[in-house]
Amino acid sequence: MSSRREFIKNAALASAGVAVGSNAFSAASYRKIIGANDRVRVGVIGFSDRFRSSLAPSFSDHAKEMNFEFMGVSDLWNRRRDEAEAFMKGKPYASNEFAKARNNEELLARKDVDAVIISTADFQHALHCAEAVKSGRDVYVEKPFAESLEDAKVALKAVESSKQIVQVGSQRRSAPNYWAAYDYIKSGKFGDITTVEMTWNVNQPGRWRRKELVEQIRKEDTDWDRFLLNRPKVAWNPRFYLEFRLFYPYSSGIPGQWMAHQIDTVHWFSGLDAPRNVVANGGVYTWKDGRTNADTFSATFEYGPFDDPSKGFQVIYSSRFNNEAGGVKEYYFSNGGMINLDTNKISPEGGLQAKDAKGMGMQANLLPAMELKAGDKIATDANTGADPMTSMHMRNWMDCIRSRKETNAPARAGFNHSVATMMATQALHTGKRVTWDNKKREIVLS
């Protein structure tokens, strides 16, 4: 574990001037800030599999140095509260008096919580974030930021009306290789983005299934009405509760879970907040287990300035659960070549060659073959677990709590990726071309 911590710390610090810019604060510098030596007490909202496998290990990488600790948990299911208590027992980054709250109101009413990590169901993220910042707590909230535009607006307004630090779980924004790609594009050397191709493929019939737990959970051991929040009131359904990623409107599935990560880099690299329009297709073609969210999905987005429709580029996205060939890929193309974020290489592949340019009175346009100066490749696939990228992202959040600087993935970035995923989801569900009204800030069906 110590070698892993050193790798993550060194990677974060080595890339600090690039990867986190003005948000980078070393241990020495944050100790100079008034109150920086006070322990930051963090509550866990939603003791999820994601929390256990990735967020908690990432937190532990930096907790001692940064003087952070977990003080308690809020979870609607009594079993999860007990599991959280057992998980935290004896951990050096957890309070010896670890508290268990039945709901967020109980947790946020306590005076010994300074910040929270939110890893609840997809559709709950935005409203849980809003109530946390309104209570005066800093927040790390998992993506997708929101699964409805109304919730996204509520959360963004709450965050931007507060002084709280919010980090959305779009961890690519803290990875050195993505920052190197961002800098290369922004330098102008890459040229205009012409196309982006992205895939996220697995062959996992059990992805997001919780068969054993579905058989074990009882309605009386949780709070079903509170779980539903502002979604339609329906009869108790343990699959909706535990396998929410497979069912709309509790999750959009592929768009909110996976595409949210990748489309966020498009916004970041291009400086554009939302797609102009999107069309989508897909369905449940293989895993006929009662799910309603697609096991195969594709979408094509058009991006560009809203005041100049003559400029723009396409994003072509696809994902499937029934064949893993291709894995996770992110390719950015310009007229001169491409950036491959799978290999972290820039190449002239596909660029304009002299033989094709000559007859048009043009010059060849070929990027130099080179590697992004970003260190070792960092895994981005669906099975990363306790990955260095999330650890760097967690550290950035901790740094920003100390410095009160904006995080690498602020709420506005989460709002923007949510607009794109919601547009794609509506295009899939309606079969229509969906557009974004940039003046009214509304999603429109064509």
SENU-64530 format. One record per residue (C-alpha): x, y, z; residue number from 0. Coordinates in Angstrom, 1 decimal, m for minus. Layout:
REM SENU-64530
atom east: X, north: Y, up: Z, i: NUM $
...
//
This chain:
REM SENU-64530
atom east: 0.0, north: 0.0, up: 0.0, i: 0 $
atom east: 2.8, north: 2.4, up: 0.8, i: 1 $
atom east: 4.3, north: 2.0, up: m2.7, i: 2 $
atom east: 0.9, north: 2.7, up: m4.2, i: 3 $
atom east: 0.6, north: 5.8, up: m2.1, i: 4 $
atom east: 4.0, north: 7.0, up: m3.2, i: 5 $
atom east: 3.2, north: 6.4, up: m6.8, i: 6 $
atom east: 0.0, north: 8.3, up: m6.6, i: 7 $
atom east: 1.5, north: 11.1, up: m4.6, i: 8 $
atom east: 4.5, north: 11.5, up: m6.9, i: 9 $
atom east: 2.3, north: 11.4, up: m10.0, i: 10 $
atom east: 0.0, north: 14.0, up: m8.6, i: 11 $
atom east: 2.8, north: 16.3, up: m7.5, i: 12 $
atom east: 4.9, north: 15.8, up: m10.7, i: 13 $
atom east: 1.9, north: 16.8, up: m12.8, i: 14 $
atom east: 0.8, north: 19.6, up: m10.4, i: 15 $
atom east: 1.7, north: 22.4, up: m12.6, i: 16 $
atom east: m0.3, north: 20.8, up: m15.4, i: 17 $
atom east: m2.7, north: 18.4, up: m13.9, i: 18 $
atom east: m4.2, north: 20.6, up: m11.2, i: 19 $
atom east: m2.9, north: 24.0, up: m12.0, i: 20 $
atom east: m3.7, north: 26.6, up: m9.4, i: 21 $
atom east: m5.5, north: 23.9, up: m7.4, i: 22 $
atom east: m2.2, north: 22.1, up: m6.5, i: 23 $
atom east: m1.2, north: 22.5, up: m2.9, i: 24 $
atom east: 1.6, north: 20.5, up: m1.3, i: 25 $
atom east: 1.4, north: 19.4, up: 2.3, i: 26 $
atom east: 3.7, north: 22.2, up: 3.2, i: 27 $
atom east: 1.7, north: 24.9, up: 1.6, i: 28 $
atom east: m1.7, north: 23.9, up: 2.9, i: 29 $
atom east: m0.4, north: 23.9, up: 6.4, i: 30 $
atom east: 0.2, north: 27.6, up: 6.1, i: 31 $
atom east: m3.5, north: 28.2, up: 5.7, i: 32 $
atom east: m5.4, north: 29.1, up: 8.8, i: 33 $
atom east: m7.1, north: 26.0, up: 10.2, i: 34 $
atom east: m5.3, north: 23.7, up: 7.9, i: 35 $
atom east: m4.1, north: 21.5, up: 10.7, i: 36 $
atom east: m7.7, north: 20.9, up: 12.0, i: 37 $
atom east: m8.9, north: 17.4, up: 11.2, i: 38 $
atom east: m11.5, north: 17.3, up: 8.4, i: 39 $
atom east: m14.3, north: 14.9, up: 9.4, i: 40 $
atom east: m16.1, north: 13.3, up: 6.5, i: 41 $
atom east: m19.4, north: 11.6, up: 6.4, i: 42 $
atom east: m20.3, north: 8.8, up: 4.0, i: 43 $
atom east: m23.7, north: 9.2, up: 2.3, i: 44 $
atom east: m24.4, north: 5.8, up: 0.7, i: 45 $
atom east: m22.2, north: 2.8, up: 1.7, i: 46 $
atom east: m22.0, north: 1.4, up: m1.8, i: 47 $
atom east: m19.9, north: m1.1, up: m3.6, i: 48 $
atom east: m18.2, north: 1.8, up: m5.4, i: 49 $
atom east: m17.4, north: 3.4, up: m2.1, i: 50 $
atom east: m15.8, north: 0.3, up: m0.7, i: 51 $
atom east: m13.8, north: m0.7, up: m3.8, i: 52 $
atom east: m12.5, north: 2.7, up: m4.9, i: 53 $
atom east: m13.5, north: 5.8, up: m2.9, i: 54 $
atom east: m12.5, north: 4.5, up: 0.5, i: 55 $
atom east: m9.1, north: 3.2, up: m0.7, i: 56 $
atom east: m8.5, north: 6.5, up: m2.5, i: 57 $
atom east: m9.4, north: 8.4, up: 0.6, i: 58 $
atom east: m7.0, north: 6.2, up: 2.7, i: 59 $
atom east: m4.1, north: 7.0, up: 0.4, i: 60 $
atom east: m4.1, north: 10.6, up: 1.6, i: 61 $
atom east: m6.0, north: 10.7, up: 4.9, i: 62 $
atom east: m3.0, north: 10.7, up: 7.2, i: 63 $
atom east: m1.0, north: 13.3, up: 5.4, i: 64 $
atom east: m4.0, north: 15.6, up: 4.8, i: 65 $
atom east: m5.5, north: 14.9, up: 8.3, i: 66 $
atom east: m8.9, north: 13.7, up: 7.1, i: 67 $
atom east: m11.0, north: 11.0, up: 8.7, i: 68 $
atom east: m14.4, north: 9.3, up: 8.3, i: 69 $
atom east: m16.7, north: 10.1, up: 11.1, i: 70 $
atom east: m19.9, north: 8.3, up: 10.2, i: 71 $
atom east: m22.3, north: 7.0, up: 7.6, i: 72 $
atom east: m25.8, north: 7.7, up: 6.4, i: 73 $
atom east: m27.6, north: 4.8, up: 4.7, i: 74 $
atom east: m31.2, north: 3.9, up: 4.5, i: 75 $
atom east: m30.6, north: 0.1, up: 4.8, i: 76 $
atom east: m29.7, north: m1.0, up: 8.3, i: 77 $
atom east: m27.5, north: m3.8, up: 6.9, i: 78 $
atom east: m25.4, north: m1.2, up: 5.0, i: 79 $
atom east: m25.0, north: 0.9, up: 8.2, i: 80 $
atom east: m23.8, north: m2.2, up: 10.1, i: 81 $
atom east: m21.4, north: m3.1, up: 7.2, i: 82 $
atom east: m20.0, north: 0.4, up: 7.2, i: 83 $
atom east: m19.3, north: 0.2, up: 10.9, i: 84 $
atom east: m17.5, north: m3.1, up: 10.6, i: 85 $
atom east: m15.6, north: m1.9, up: 7.5, i: 86 $
atom east: m14.3, north: 1.2, up: 9.4, i: 87 $
atom east: m13.5, north: m0.6, up: 12.6, i: 88 $
atom east: m9.8, north: m0.2, up: 13.3, i: 89 $
atom east: m9.1, north: 1.8, up: 10.2, i: 90 $
atom east: m6.5, north: 4.5, up: 10.8, i: 91 $
atom east: m8.6, north: 6.9, up: 8.7, i: 92 $
atom east: m11.8, north: 6.4, up: 10.6, i: 93 $
atom east: m13.1, north: 7.7, up: 13.9, i: 94 $
atom east: m13.2, north: 5.3, up: 16.9, i: 95 $
atom east: m16.7, north: 6.7, up: 17.5, i: 96 $
atom east: m18.0, north: 6.0, up: 14.0, i: 97 $
atom east: m21.6, north: 7.2, up: 13.8, i: 98 $
atom east: m24.5, north: 5.5, up: 12.1, i: 99 $
atom east: m27.4, north: 7.7, up: 10.7, i: 100 $
atom east: m30.6, north: 6.3, up: 9.3, i: 101 $
atom east: m30.8, north: 9.2, up: 6.8, i: 102 $
atom east: m29.1, north: 12.3, up: 5.6, i: 103 $
atom east: m31.1, north: 14.6, up: 7.9, i: 104 $
atom east: m29.7, north: 12.7, up: 10.9, i: 105 $
atom east: m26.1, north: 12.9, up: 9.6, i: 106 $
atom east: m26.2, north: 16.5, up: 8.5, i: 107 $
atom east: m27.7, north: 17.5, up: 11.8, i: 108 $
atom east: m24.5, north: 16.5, up: 13.6, i: 109 $
atom east: m21.9, north: 19.1, up: 14.4, i: 110 $
atom east: m19.0, north: 16.8, up: 13.9, i: 111 $
atom east: m19.2, north: 16.5, up: 10.1, i: 112 $
atom east: m17.3, north: 18.9, up: 7.8, i: 113 $
atom east: m17.7, north: 17.2, up: 4.4, i: 114 $
atom east: m19.4, north: 14.3, up: 2.8, i: 115 $
atom east: m18.8, north: 11.7, up: 0.0, i: 116 $
atom east: m22.0, north: 10.9, up: m1.8, i: 117 $
atom east: m22.2, north: 7.5, up: m3.5, i: 118 $
atom east: m25.9, north: 6.8, up: m3.5, i: 119 $
atom east: m28.2, north: 5.8, up: m6.4, i: 120 $
atom east: m27.6, north: 7.7, up: m9.7, i: 121 $
atom east: m30.9, north: 9.7, up: m9.5, i: 122 $
atom east: m30.2, north: 10.8, up: m6.0, i: 123 $
atom east: m26.8, north: 12.4, up: m6.5, i: 124 $
atom east: m28.0, north: 15.9, up: m7.4, i: 125 $
atom east: m30.5, north: 16.3, up: m4.6, i: 126 $
atom east: m28.2, north: 14.8, up: m2.0, i: 127 $
atom east: m25.5, north: 17.2, up: m3.2, i: 128 $
atom east: m27.9, north: 20.1, up: m2.9, i: 129 $
atom east: m28.9, north: 19.3, up: 0.7, i: 130 $
atom east: m25.3, north: 18.8, up: 1.7, i: 131 $
atom east: m24.1, north: 22.1, up: 0.4, i: 132 $
atom east: m27.1, north: 23.9, up: 1.9, i: 133 $
atom east: m26.1, north: 22.5, up: 5.3, i: 134 $
atom east: m22.6, north: 24.0, up: 4.8, i: 135 $
atom east: m20.7, north: 20.9, up: 4.0, i: 136 $
atom east: m18.1, north: 20.3, up: 1.2, i: 137 $
atom east: m19.0, north: 17.5, up: m1.1, i: 138 $
atom east: m17.4, north: 14.8, up: m3.3, i: 139 $
atom east: m20.3, north: 13.5, up: m5.3, i: 140 $
atom east: m20.2, north: 10.5, up: m7.7, i: 141 $
atom east: m21.2, north: 10.9, up: m11.3, i: 142 $
atom east: m23.6, north: 11.2, up: m13.0, i: 143 $
atom east: m24.2, north: 14.5, up: m11.4, i: 144 $
atom east: m27.9, north: 14.3, up: m12.2, i: 145 $
atom east: m30.4, north: 12.2, up: m14.1, i: 146 $
atom east: m33.0, north: 14.9, up: m14.7, i: 147 $
atom east: m32.6, north: 18.5, up: m15.8, i: 148 $
atom east: m34.7, north: 19.8, up: m13.0, i: 149 $
atom east: m32.5, north: 18.1, up: m10.4, i: 150 $
atom east: m29.4, north: 19.3, up: m12.1, i: 151 $
atom east: m30.6, north: 22.9, up: m12.0, i: 152 $
atom east: m31.5, north: 22.6, up: m8.3, i: 153 $
atom east: m28.1, north: 21.2, up: m7.4, i: 154 $
atom east: m26.1, north: 23.6, up: m9.5, i: 155 $
atom east: m28.0, north: 26.6, up: m8.1, i: 156 $
atom east: m27.4, north: 25.3, up: m4.5, i: 157 $
atom east: m23.7, north: 24.8, up: m5.1, i: 158 $
atom east: m23.1, north: 28.2, up: m6.9, i: 159 $
atom east: m25.1, north: 30.0, up: m4.2, i: 160 $
atom east: m22.9, north: 28.5, up: m1.5, i: 161 $
atom east: m19.2, north: 28.8, up: m0.6, i: 162 $
atom east: m18.8, north: 25.0, up: m0.5, i: 163 $
atom east: m16.2, north: 22.9, up: m2.3, i: 164 $
atom east: m17.7, north: 20.4, up: m4.7, i: 165 $
atom east: m15.9, north: 17.7, up: m6.6, i: 166 $
atom east: m17.8, north: 15.6, up: m9.1, i: 167 $
atom east: m16.5, north: 12.1, up: m9.6, i: 168 $
atom east: m15.2, north: 12.7, up: m13.2, i: 169 $
atom east: m11.8, north: 11.4, up: m12.3, i: 170 $
atom east: m10.3, north: 11.8, up: m15.7, i: 171 $
atom east: m9.9, north: 15.5, up: m14.9, i: 172 $
atom east: m7.2, north: 14.7, up: m12.4, i: 173 $
atom east: m5.2, north: 12.3, up: m14.5, i: 174 $
atom east: m1.9, north: 13.5, up: m16.0, i: 175 $
atom east: m2.4, north: 11.9, up: m19.4, i: 176 $
atom east: m5.7, north: 13.7, up: m19.9, i: 177 $
atom east: m4.2, north: 17.0, up: m18.8, i: 178 $
atom east: m1.3, north: 16.4, up: m21.3, i: 179 $
atom east: m3.9, north: 15.9, up: m24.0, i: 180 $
atom east: m5.8, north: 19.0, up: m22.9, i: 181 $
atom east: m2.7, north: 21.1, up: m23.0, i: 182 $
atom east: m1.7, north: 19.8, up: m26.4, i: 183 $
atom east: m5.1, north: 20.6, up: m27.9, i: 184 $
atom east: m5.2, north: 24.0, up: m26.3, i: 185 $
atom east: m1.8, north: 24.9, up: m27.6, i: 186 $
atom east: m3.2, north: 24.9, up: m31.1, i: 187 $
atom east: m0.7, north: 22.3, up: m32.3, i: 188 $
atom east: m3.4, north: 19.6, up: m32.7, i: 189 $
atom east: m5.6, north: 21.8, up: m34.9, i: 190 $
atom east: m9.4, north: 21.8, up: m34.7, i: 191 $
atom east: m11.1, north: 18.7, up: m33.4, i: 192 $
atom east: m12.9, north: 17.1, up: m36.4, i: 193 $
atom east: m14.2, north: 13.9, up: m34.9, i: 194 $
atom east: m14.2, north: 12.0, up: m31.6, i: 195 $
atom east: m14.7, north: 8.2, up: m31.4, i: 196 $
atom east: m15.4, north: 6.6, up: m28.1, i: 197 $
atom east: m16.3, north: 3.0, up: m27.0, i: 198 $
atom east: m16.9, north: 1.3, up: m23.7, i: 199 $
atom east: m17.4, north: m2.5, up: m24.1, i: 200 $
atom east: m17.7, north: m5.4, up: m21.7, i: 201 $
atom east: m19.2, north: m8.9, up: m21.8, i: 202 $
atom east: m20.8, north: m9.0, up: m18.4, i: 203 $
atom east: m24.3, north: m10.3, up: m17.9, i: 204 $
atom east: m24.0, north: m9.7, up: m14.2, i: 205 $
atom east: m22.9, north: m6.1, up: m14.6, i: 206 $
atom east: m25.0, north: m4.0, up: m12.1, i: 207 $
atom east: m26.8, north: m7.2, up: m10.9, i: 208 $
atom east: m27.1, north: m8.0, up: m7.2, i: 209 $
atom east: m29.0, north: m11.3, up: m7.2, i: 210 $
atom east: m28.2, north: m12.5, up: m3.7, i: 211 $
atom east: m28.8, north: m9.2, up: m2.1, i: 212 $
atom east: m32.1, north: m8.8, up: m3.9, i: 213 $
atom east: m33.3, north: m12.0, up: m2.3, i: 214 $
atom east: m32.1, north: m10.9, up: 1.2, i: 215 $
atom east: m33.2, north: m7.3, up: 1.5, i: 216 $
atom east: m36.6, north: m6.6, up: 3.3, i: 217 $
atom east: m38.7, north: m3.5, up: 2.9, i: 218 $
atom east: m39.0, north: m3.0, up: 6.6, i: 219 $
atom east: m35.2, north: m2.8, up: 6.9, i: 220 $
atom east: m34.9, north: 0.3, up: 4.8, i: 221 $
atom east: m36.9, north: 3.4, up: 3.9, i: 222 $
atom east: m38.5, north: 2.9, up: 0.5, i: 223 $
atom east: m40.4, north: 6.2, up: 0.3, i: 224 $
atom east: m37.3, north: 8.2, up: 1.2, i: 225 $
atom east: m35.2, north: 6.2, up: m1.4, i: 226 $
atom east: m37.6, north: 7.2, up: m4.2, i: 227 $
atom east: m37.1, north: 10.9, up: m3.4, i: 228 $
atom east: m39.0, north: 12.8, up: m6.2, i: 229 $
atom east: m39.4, north: 9.8, up: m8.5, i: 230 $
atom east: m43.0, north: 8.3, up: m8.9, i: 231 $
atom east: m44.2, north: 6.4, up: m5.9, i: 232 $
atom east: m44.3, north: 2.8, up: m6.8, i: 233 $
atom east: m44.6, north: m0.5, up: m4.9, i: 234 $
atom east: m41.6, north: m1.9, up: m3.1, i: 235 $
atom east: m39.2, north: m3.4, up: m5.6, i: 236 $
atom east: m35.8, north: m4.7, up: m4.3, i: 237 $
atom east: m34.4, north: m4.7, up: m7.9, i: 238 $
atom east: m35.1, north: m1.0, up: m8.2, i: 239 $
atom east: m33.4, north: m0.5, up: m4.9, i: 240 $
atom east: m30.2, north: m2.6, up: m5.4, i: 241 $
atom east: m30.0, north: m2.8, up: m9.2, i: 242 $
atom east: m31.1, north: 0.7, up: m10.0, i: 243 $
atom east: m28.6, north: 1.1, up: m12.8, i: 244 $
atom east: m30.7, north: m1.3, up: m14.9, i: 245 $
atom east: m33.9, north: 0.6, up: m14.6, i: 246 $
atom east: m35.0, north: 4.1, up: m15.7, i: 247 $
atom east: m35.8, north: 6.6, up: m14.1, i: 248 $
atom east: m33.5, north: 5.6, up: m11.4, i: 249 $
atom east: m30.6, north: 5.5, up: m13.8, i: 250 $
atom east: m30.0, north: 6.0, up: m17.5, i: 251 $
atom east: m27.6, north: 3.0, up: m17.5, i: 252 $
atom east: m24.8, north: 3.3, up: m20.0, i: 253 $
atom east: m25.2, north: 7.1, up: m20.7, i: 254 $
atom east: m25.0, north: 8.1, up: m17.0, i: 255 $
atom east: m22.6, north: 5.4, up: m15.8, i: 256 $
atom east: m20.0, north: 5.3, up: m18.6, i: 257 $
atom east: m20.6, north: 7.9, up: m21.2, i: 258 $
atom east: m20.7, north: 10.6, up: m18.6, i: 259 $
atom east: m17.0, north: 10.0, up: m18.0, i: 260 $
atom east: m16.0, north: 10.2, up: m21.7, i: 261 $
atom east: m18.3, north: 12.9, up: m22.9, i: 262 $
atom east: m17.0, north: 15.1, up: m20.0, i: 263 $
atom east: m13.6, north: 15.0, up: m21.7, i: 264 $
atom east: m15.1, north: 16.4, up: m24.9, i: 265 $
atom east: m16.5, north: 19.4, up: m23.0, i: 266 $
atom east: m13.2, north: 19.9, up: m21.2, i: 267 $
atom east: m11.0, north: 19.6, up: m24.3, i: 268 $
atom east: m13.2, north: 21.6, up: m26.6, i: 269 $
atom east: m14.4, north: 24.3, up: m24.1, i: 270 $
atom east: m18.0, north: 23.6, up: m25.1, i: 271 $
atom east: m20.6, north: 23.1, up: m22.5, i: 272 $
atom east: m23.2, north: 21.0, up: m24.3, i: 273 $
atom east: m23.9, north: 19.3, up: m27.6, i: 274 $
atom east: m26.0, north: 21.1, up: m30.2, i: 275 $
atom east: m27.9, north: 17.9, up: m30.9, i: 276 $
atom east: m27.8, north: 14.1, up: m30.6, i: 277 $
atom east: m29.5, north: 11.0, up: m32.1, i: 278 $
atom east: m29.3, north: 7.6, up: m30.4, i: 279 $
atom east: m30.2, north: 4.0, up: m30.8, i: 280 $
atom east: m30.0, north: 0.8, up: m28.8, i: 281 $
atom east: m32.0, north: m1.7, up: m26.7, i: 282 $
atom east: m31.9, north: m4.9, up: m24.6, i: 283 $
atom east: m30.7, north: m7.3, up: m27.2, i: 284 $
atom east: m28.9, north: m10.0, up: m25.2, i: 285 $
atom east: m29.5, north: m10.0, up: m21.4, i: 286 $
atom east: m33.2, north: m10.5, up: m21.1, i: 287 $
atom east: m33.4, north: m10.4, up: m17.3, i: 288 $
atom east: m36.2, north: m7.8, up: m16.9, i: 289 $
atom east: m33.9, north: m4.7, up: m17.2, i: 290 $
atom east: m35.2, north: m1.7, up: m19.0, i: 291 $
atom east: m31.9, north: 0.1, up: m19.6, i: 292 $
atom east: m30.1, north: m0.9, up: m22.9, i: 293 $
atom east: m27.4, north: m3.5, up: m23.0, i: 294 $
atom east: m26.3, north: m2.0, up: m26.3, i: 295 $
atom east: m26.2, north: 1.7, up: m27.0, i: 296 $
atom east: m24.9, north: 4.1, up: m29.6, i: 297 $
atom east: m25.2, north: 7.9, up: m30.1, i: 298 $
atom east: m23.9, north: 10.5, up: m32.4, i: 299 $
atom east: m23.5, north: 14.1, up: m31.1, i: 300 $
atom east: m22.9, north: 17.3, up: m32.9, i: 301 $
atom east: m20.8, north: 19.9, up: m31.1, i: 302 $
atom east: m19.8, north: 23.4, up: m32.0, i: 303 $
atom east: m20.4, north: 27.1, up: m31.3, i: 304 $
atom east: m24.2, north: 27.8, up: m30.9, i: 305 $
atom east: m23.8, north: 31.1, up: m32.7, i: 306 $
atom east: m21.9, north: 29.6, up: m35.7, i: 307 $
atom east: m23.5, north: 26.4, up: m37.0, i: 308 $
atom east: m20.9, north: 26.3, up: m39.8, i: 309 $
atom east: m18.3, north: 25.2, up: m37.3, i: 310 $
atom east: m18.4, north: 21.9, up: m35.4, i: 311 $
atom east: m17.5, north: 18.3, up: m35.1, i: 312 $
atom east: m19.1, north: 14.9, up: m34.3, i: 313 $
atom east: m18.7, north: 12.6, up: m31.3, i: 314 $
atom east: m19.5, north: 9.0, up: m32.2, i: 315 $
atom east: m20.1, north: 6.9, up: m29.1, i: 316 $
atom east: m20.9, north: 3.2, up: m28.6, i: 317 $
atom east: m21.1, north: 0.7, up: m25.7, i: 318 $
atom east: m22.2, north: m2.9, up: m25.3, i: 319 $
atom east: m22.5, north: m5.4, up: m22.5, i: 320 $
atom east: m22.3, north: m8.5, up: m24.8, i: 321 $
atom east: m18.9, north: m8.5, up: m26.3, i: 322 $
atom east: m15.8, north: m6.8, up: m24.9, i: 323 $
atom east: m13.8, north: m6.4, up: m28.1, i: 324 $
atom east: m12.4, north: m2.9, up: m28.3, i: 325 $
atom east: m12.7, north: m2.3, up: m24.6, i: 326 $
atom east: m12.6, north: 1.4, up: m23.6, i: 327 $
atom east: m11.3, north: 3.7, up: m26.4, i: 328 $
atom east: m11.0, north: 7.4, up: m26.7, i: 329 $
atom east: m9.7, north: 8.8, up: m30.0, i: 330 $
atom east: m9.5, north: 12.5, up: m30.9, i: 331 $
atom east: m9.1, north: 13.3, up: m34.6, i: 332 $
atom east: m8.0, north: 16.5, up: m36.4, i: 333 $
atom east: m7.1, north: 17.1, up: m40.0, i: 334 $
atom east: m3.5, north: 16.4, up: m39.1, i: 335 $
atom east: m3.8, north: 13.1, up: m37.2, i: 336 $
atom east: m5.0, north: 11.8, up: m33.9, i: 337 $
atom east: m4.6, north: 11.6, up: m30.1, i: 338 $
atom east: m5.1, north: 8.0, up: m28.8, i: 339 $
atom east: m5.9, north: 8.1, up: m25.1, i: 340 $
atom east: m5.6, north: 4.4, up: m24.9, i: 341 $
atom east: m1.9, north: 4.5, up: m25.8, i: 342 $
atom east: m1.3, north: 8.1, up: m24.8, i: 343 $
atom east: 0.2, north: 8.7, up: m28.2, i: 344 $
atom east: m0.1, north: 11.5, up: m30.8, i: 345 $
atom east: 0.3, north: 10.3, up: m34.4, i: 346 $
atom east: m0.1, north: 11.5, up: m38.0, i: 347 $
atom east: m2.4, north: 8.6, up: m38.6, i: 348 $
atom east: m5.2, north: 9.7, up: m41.0, i: 349 $
atom east: m3.7, north: 13.2, up: m41.5, i: 350 $
atom east: m3.7, north: 15.0, up: m44.8, i: 351 $
atom east: m0.9, north: 13.6, up: m46.9, i: 352 $
atom east: 1.1, north: 15.5, up: m49.6, i: 353 $
atom east: m0.4, north: 13.4, up: m52.5, i: 354 $
atom east: m3.9, north: 14.3, up: m51.5, i: 355 $
atom east: m3.1, north: 17.9, up: m50.8, i: 356 $
atom east: m1.1, north: 18.7, up: m53.9, i: 357 $
atom east: m4.0, north: 18.7, up: m56.4, i: 358 $
atom east: m5.9, north: 21.1, up: m54.2, i: 359 $
atom east: m3.1, north: 23.6, up: m53.9, i: 360 $
atom east: m2.7, north: 22.7, up: m50.3, i: 361 $
atom east: 0.2, north: 21.5, up: m48.1, i: 362 $
atom east: 0.4, north: 18.2, up: m46.2, i: 363 $
atom east: m0.8, north: 18.4, up: m42.7, i: 364 $
atom east: 0.7, north: 15.6, up: m40.5, i: 365 $
atom east: 1.2, north: 15.7, up: m36.8, i: 366 $
atom east: 4.5, north: 14.6, up: m35.4, i: 367 $
atom east: 4.6, north: 11.1, up: m33.8, i: 368 $
atom east: 5.1, north: 11.6, up: m30.1, i: 369 $
atom east: 3.9, north: 10.4, up: m26.7, i: 370 $
atom east: 2.0, north: 12.6, up: m24.3, i: 371 $
atom east: 4.3, north: 13.6, up: m21.5, i: 372 $
atom east: 2.1, north: 12.0, up: m18.9, i: 373 $
atom east: 4.0, north: 9.2, up: m17.2, i: 374 $
atom east: 2.7, north: 5.7, up: m17.1, i: 375 $
atom east: m0.7, north: 4.7, up: m18.6, i: 376 $
atom east: m3.5, north: 4.9, up: m16.1, i: 377 $
atom east: m6.3, north: 2.3, up: m16.6, i: 378 $
atom east: m9.7, north: 3.7, up: m17.5, i: 379 $
atom east: m11.7, north: 0.5, up: m18.0, i: 380 $
atom east: m14.8, north: m0.6, up: m16.1, i: 381 $
atom east: m12.9, north: m2.8, up: m13.6, i: 382 $
atom east: m10.3, north: m0.4, up: m12.2, i: 383 $
atom east: m11.4, north: m0.8, up: m8.5, i: 384 $
atom east: m8.9, north: 1.2, up: m6.4, i: 385 $
atom east: m7.4, north: 3.0, up: m9.3, i: 386 $
atom east: m4.7, north: 5.7, up: m9.2, i: 387 $
atom east: m6.9, north: 8.1, up: m11.2, i: 388 $
atom east: m9.6, north: 8.2, up: m8.5, i: 389 $
atom east: m7.0, north: 8.5, up: m5.8, i: 390 $
atom east: m5.5, north: 11.6, up: m7.6, i: 391 $
atom east: m9.1, north: 13.0, up: m7.9, i: 392 $
atom east: m9.7, north: 12.4, up: m4.2, i: 393 $
atom east: m6.5, north: 14.2, up: m3.3, i: 394 $
atom east: m7.5, north: 17.2, up: m5.4, i: 395 $
atom east: m10.7, north: 17.4, up: m3.5, i: 396 $
atom east: m8.9, north: 17.3, up: m0.2, i: 397 $
atom east: m6.4, north: 19.9, up: m1.4, i: 398 $
atom east: m9.2, north: 22.2, up: m2.4, i: 399 $
atom east: m11.0, north: 21.8, up: 0.9, i: 400 $
atom east: m7.8, north: 23.1, up: 2.5, i: 401 $
atom east: m7.1, north: 25.9, up: 0.0, i: 402 $
atom east: m10.8, north: 26.8, up: m0.9, i: 403 $
atom east: m9.8, north: 26.7, up: m4.6, i: 404 $
atom east: m12.1, north: 25.3, up: m7.3, i: 405 $
atom east: m11.7, north: 21.6, up: m7.8, i: 406 $
atom east: m10.7, north: 19.9, up: m11.1, i: 407 $
atom east: m14.4, north: 18.8, up: m11.6, i: 408 $
atom east: m16.7, north: 21.4, up: m10.2, i: 409 $
atom east: m20.5, north: 21.3, up: m10.2, i: 410 $
atom east: m20.7, north: 23.1, up: m13.5, i: 411 $
atom east: m18.8, north: 20.3, up: m15.2, i: 412 $
atom east: m21.2, north: 17.8, up: m13.7, i: 413 $
atom east: m24.2, north: 19.8, up: m14.9, i: 414 $
atom east: m22.7, north: 19.9, up: m18.4, i: 415 $
atom east: m22.1, north: 16.2, up: m18.7, i: 416 $
atom east: m25.5, north: 15.5, up: m17.3, i: 417 $
atom east: m27.1, north: 17.6, up: m20.1, i: 418 $
atom east: m25.3, north: 15.5, up: m22.7, i: 419 $
atom east: m26.3, north: 12.2, up: m21.0, i: 420 $
atom east: m29.9, north: 13.3, up: m20.6, i: 421 $
atom east: m30.1, north: 14.4, up: m24.2, i: 422 $
atom east: m28.8, north: 11.0, up: m25.3, i: 423 $
atom east: m31.2, north: 9.2, up: m23.1, i: 424 $
atom east: m34.2, north: 11.1, up: m24.4, i: 425 $
atom east: m33.0, north: 10.5, up: m28.0, i: 426 $
atom east: m32.8, north: 6.8, up: m27.2, i: 427 $
atom east: m36.3, north: 6.6, up: m25.5, i: 428 $
atom east: m38.1, north: 8.7, up: m28.1, i: 429 $
atom east: m36.3, north: 7.9, up: m31.3, i: 430 $
atom east: m36.1, north: 11.7, up: m32.0, i: 431 $
atom east: m33.3, north: 14.1, up: m32.7, i: 432 $
atom east: m32.7, north: 16.0, up: m29.4, i: 433 $
atom east: m31.3, north: 19.5, up: m29.3, i: 434 $
atom east: m30.1, north: 21.9, up: m26.6, i: 435 $
atom east: m31.6, north: 25.4, up: m26.4, i: 436 $
atom east: m28.6, north: 27.2, up: m25.2, i: 437 $
atom east: m30.5, north: 30.5, up: m24.4, i: 438 $
atom east: m33.4, north: 28.9, up: m22.5, i: 439 $
atom east: m31.2, north: 26.1, up: m21.1, i: 440 $
atom east: m33.7, north: 23.5, up: m22.0, i: 441 $
atom east: m33.7, north: 20.1, up: m23.8, i: 442 $
atom east: m35.9, north: 20.2, up: m26.9, i: 443 $
atom east: m37.2, north: 17.2, up: m28.9, i: 444 $
atom east: m37.1, north: 17.8, up: m32.7, i: 445 $
//
